[in-house]
Amino acid sequence: MSESNQSVLIVDDEETHCAMLRRIIGDLGFAVSCARDGREALAGLKAEPPGLMILDMRMPVLDGLGTLRAMREESLAVPTIVLTAHADVEDAVEAMKLGAVDYLRKPIDIANLSHLLDTHLGPRGEKGVGKLPELPAGIVVHAELMLDVLGDLARVASSDAPLLLTGETGTGKDVLAGLVHGWSHRRTAPMVAVNVSALPESLICLLYTSDAADDM
């Protein structure tokens, strides 16, 4: 599959969100470019059509639905995933009628995003993470499903995006979190595990507020 067919065009007027998506998708092994609105996206589609477009629904100049209508009028057939921060079912349905192949809601679920990219662009082959990083002593994995999970973790380990691991008690969430930390650029820094259930609600709120203030 050619690199052009493995490329993604992100159309989003929020520069910070576009930059975050660009980094995540790039880390997943795809070529990425960005456009600030629908008008800029249409120019890019005509010049060099990507393999997939991720289109924000709410933008100035030309919004998502307007872009999809213009694409239909100009016969620009590019698989499009619409992106919205609003739980607006009507817009999602209208977008699908106009040719969108799927939709995502903000904040982005990285695992779902990765699945959609693989579904609509095909396997990444040599561009993706073909071989897992070295596993620590004592961890042996043979099950194909678990290898797929580790592959996803290896791809997101280099990203700065938050990662949520869920599962029943005893399923190994701490082990997986340790792998992500060990594979990330933060590996030289300490990994701190906090038992949130043992903390009073007031302290959790204080810690959250303090972290948020430090990030400002």
C-alpha positions as a printed NumPy array, in Angstrom:
array([[  0.   ,   0.   ,   0.   ],
       [  1.438,   3.381,  -0.972],
       [  2.251,   6.034,   1.583],
       [ -0.427,   8.339,   0.15 ],
       [ -3.022,   5.671,   0.923],
       [ -1.672,   5.498,   4.478],
       [ -1.911,   9.253,   5.018],
       [ -4.399,  11.093,   7.235],
       [ -5.681,  14.657,   6.89 ],
       [ -6.911,  16.203,  10.157],
       [ -9.323,  19.119,   9.765],
       [ -9.699,  20.984,  13.05 ],
       [ -9.606,  24.704,  13.882],
       [ -8.319,  24.014,  17.423],
       [ -4.53 ,  24.085,  16.97 ],
       [ -3.779,  22.326,  20.266],
       [ -6.185,  19.473,  19.571],
       [ -4.954,  19.154,  15.988],
       [ -1.331,  18.988,  17.174],
       [ -2.223,  16.316,  19.745],
       [ -4.031,  14.209,  17.15 ],
       [ -1.187,  14.667,  14.704],
       [  1.31 ,  13.327,  17.239],
       [ -0.853,  10.376,  18.271],
       [ -1.611,   9.307,  14.698],
       [  2.017,   9.827,  13.704],
       [  3.106,   7.627,  16.613],
       [  0.693,   4.978,  15.349],
       [  2.667,   4.842,  12.112],
       [  0.721,   7.03 ,   9.666],
       [  1.677,  10.114,   7.676],
       [ -0.34 ,  13.113,   8.926],
       [ -1.192,  16.617,   7.72 ],
       [ -3.55 ,  19.274,   9.097],
       [ -6.031,  21.836,   7.766],
       [ -7.628,  24.626,   9.796],
       [-11.096,  24.554,   8.238],
       [-13.199,  22.972,   5.526],
       [-12.128,  25.4  ,   2.831],
       [ -8.447,  24.617,   3.4  ],
       [ -9.284,  20.902,   3.536],
       [-11.019,  20.986,   0.138],
       [ -7.936,  22.561,  -1.43 ],
       [ -5.805,  19.808,   0.065],
       [ -8.152,  17.066,  -1.148],
       [ -7.903,  18.364,  -4.711],
       [ -4.107,  18.72 ,  -4.606],
       [ -3.225,  15.411,  -2.949],
       [ -6.091,  13.236,  -1.643],
       [ -5.218,  11.439,   1.62 ],
       [ -6.198,   7.889,   2.439],
       [ -8.474,   9.14 ,   5.228],
       [ -9.78 ,  12.438,   6.572],
       [-10.693,  13.19 ,  10.187],
       [-13.107,  16.115,  10.052],
       [-14.199,  18.282,  12.979],
       [-17.901,  19.128,  12.844],
       [-17.766,  22.585,  14.448],
       [-15.468,  25.047,  12.631],
       [-15.624,  28.61 ,  11.307],
       [-15.466,  29.439,   7.574],
       [-16.768,  25.997,   6.512],
       [-17.949,  23.446,   9.082],
       [-17.98 ,  19.653,   8.861],
       [-21.387,  19.222,   7.252],
       [-20.645,  22.018,   4.787],
       [-17.369,  20.34 ,   3.866],
       [-19.084,  16.987,   3.289],
       [-21.711,  18.65 ,   1.07 ],
       [-18.984,  20.388,  -0.946],
       [-17.111,  17.1  ,  -1.308],
       [-20.244,  15.458,  -2.705],
       [-20.852,  18.332,  -5.14 ],
       [-17.253,  18.196,  -6.377],
       [-17.067,  14.369,  -6.409],
       [-14.212,  14.237,  -3.891],
       [-14.441,  10.669,  -2.62 ],
       [-12.207,  10.459,   0.477],
       [-13.187,   8.223,   3.439],
       [-14.07 ,  10.607,   6.257],
       [-14.422,  10.169,  10.009],
       [-16.274,  13.077,  11.607],
       [-15.13 ,  14.409,  14.961],
       [-17.294,  16.251,  17.435],
       [-17.179,  17.393,  21.049],
       [-20.957,  17.546,  21.069],
       [-23.187,  14.546,  21.647],
       [-25.224,  15.602,  18.637],
       [-26.803,  12.496,  17.165],
       [-28.577,  14.432,  14.419],
       [-25.3  ,  15.862,  13.088],
       [-23.68 ,  12.406,  13.169],
       [-26.597,  10.882,  11.258],
       [-26.54 ,  13.697,   8.694],
       [-22.786,  13.292,   8.272],
       [-23.203,   9.564,   7.582],
       [-25.889,  10.358,   4.982],
       [-23.433,  12.722,   3.308],
       [-20.829,   9.981,   3.037],
       [-18.894,   9.894,   6.318],
       [-17.705,   6.369,   7.125],
       [-17.667,   6.746,  10.927],
       [-17.52 ,   9.252,  13.775],
       [-15.483,   9.934,  16.928],
       [-16.294,  12.005,  19.983],
       [-13.923,  14.262,  21.915],
       [-12.041,  13.436,  24.081],
       [-10.557,  10.857,  21.726],
       [-10.301,   7.225,  22.812],
       [ -6.879,   6.199,  21.435],
       [ -7.738,   2.498,  21.167],
       [-10.895,   3.294,  19.198],
       [ -8.983,   5.733,  16.983],
       [ -6.3  ,   3.112,  16.283],
       [ -8.972,   0.547,  15.403],
       [-10.692,   2.925,  12.971],
       [ -7.392,   3.827,  11.309],
       [ -6.578,   0.151,  10.785],
       [-10.109,  -0.527,   9.543],
       [-10.186,   2.24 ,   6.944],
       [ -6.503,   2.428,   5.973],
       [ -5.483,  -1.211,   6.293],
       [ -2.477,  -2.737,   8.116],
       [  0.469,  -0.46 ,   8.672],
       [  2.983,  -3.138,   7.675],
       [  6.544,  -1.882,   8.001],
       [  5.323,   1.573,   9.067],
       [  3.808,   0.301,  12.293],
       [  5.386,  -1.31 ,  15.316],
       [  6.137,  -4.724,  13.891],
       [  8.102,  -6.017,  16.873],
       [  7.367,  -5.453,  20.521],
       [  9.972,  -3.802,  22.723],
       [ 11.779,  -6.227,  25.016],
       [  9.576,  -7.582,  27.791],
       [ 10.895,  -7.583,  31.387],
       [ 12.092, -10.854,  32.892],
       [  9.225, -13.003,  34.126],
       [  6.675, -11.737,  31.577],
       [  5.912, -14.263,  28.841],
       [  3.127, -13.706,  26.286],
       [  1.952, -16.149,  23.612],
       [ -1.782, -15.404,  23.197],
       [ -2.487, -13.488,  19.97 ],
       [ -5.065, -11.254,  21.663],
       [ -2.593, -10.261,  24.377],
       [  0.09 ,  -9.588,  21.764],
       [ -2.362,  -7.23 ,  20.051],
       [ -2.924,  -5.436,  23.376],
       [  0.82 ,  -5.07 ,  23.925],
       [  1.21 ,  -3.791,  20.367],
       [ -1.338,  -1.039,  21.069],
       [  0.433,  -0.149,  24.332],
       [  3.792,   0.018,  22.566],
       [  2.354,   2.42 ,  19.99 ],
       [  0.857,   4.799,  22.559],
       [  3.805,   4.636,  24.995],
       [  5.641,   7.394,  23.127],
       [  2.6  ,   9.674,  23.224],
       [  1.961,  12.337,  25.87 ],
       [ -1.79 ,  11.667,  25.754],
       [ -3.438,  10.329,  28.943],
       [ -4.054,   6.562,  28.964],
       [ -6.807,   4.801,  30.916],
       [ -6.46 ,   1.063,  31.61 ],
       [ -9.584,  -0.641,  32.926],
       [-10.342,  -4.175,  34.029],
       [-11.272,  -6.415,  36.936],
       [ -9.061,  -6.701,  40.007],
       [ -6.179,  -9.08 ,  39.39 ],
       [ -6.135,  -8.835,  35.586],
       [ -2.726,  -7.175,  35.491],
       [ -3.418,  -3.458,  35.051],
       [ -0.376,  -2.563,  37.179],
       [  1.83 ,  -4.794,  35.019],
       [  0.586,  -3.165,  31.815],
       [  1.026,   0.321,  33.291],
       [  4.602,  -0.643,  34.178],
       [  5.234,  -1.742,  30.597],
       [  3.932,   1.554,  29.21 ],
       [  6.157,   3.467,  31.626],
       [  9.168,   1.338,  30.739],
       [  8.614,   1.827,  27.   ],
       [  8.019,   5.582,  27.26 ],
       [ 10.485,   8.48 ,  27.25 ],
       [  9.707,   8.86 ,  30.974],
       [ 11.349,   5.534,  31.802],
       [ 14.178,   7.192,  33.751],
       [ 11.704,   8.965,  36.041],
       [  9.965,   7.151,  38.923],
       [  6.571,   5.553,  38.383],
       [  4.262,   6.357,  41.271],
       [  1.253,   4.104,  41.962],
       [ -1.527,   5.655,  44.048],
       [ -4.389,   3.69 ,  45.616],
       [ -7.105,   6.278,  45.023],
       [ -9.746,   4.24 ,  46.874],
       [ -7.719,   4.633,  50.075],
       [ -7.621,   8.441,  49.835],
       [-10.302,  10.788,  51.17 ],
       [-12.268,  12.68 ,  48.531],
       [-11.013,  16.059,  49.778],
       [ -7.378,  15.022,  49.246],
       [ -8.091,  13.73 ,  45.727],
       [ -9.715,  17.07 ,  44.857],
       [ -6.708,  18.902,  46.318],
       [ -4.244,  16.805,  44.293],
       [ -6.272,  17.255,  41.109],
       [ -6.5  ,  21.02 ,  41.605],
       [ -2.763,  21.222,  42.315],
       [ -1.865,  19.234,  39.175],
       [ -4.182,  21.359,  37.046],
       [ -2.576,  24.542,  38.408],
       [  0.927,  23.218,  37.662],
       [ -0.077,  22.574,  34.037],
       [ -1.296,  26.132,  33.507]])
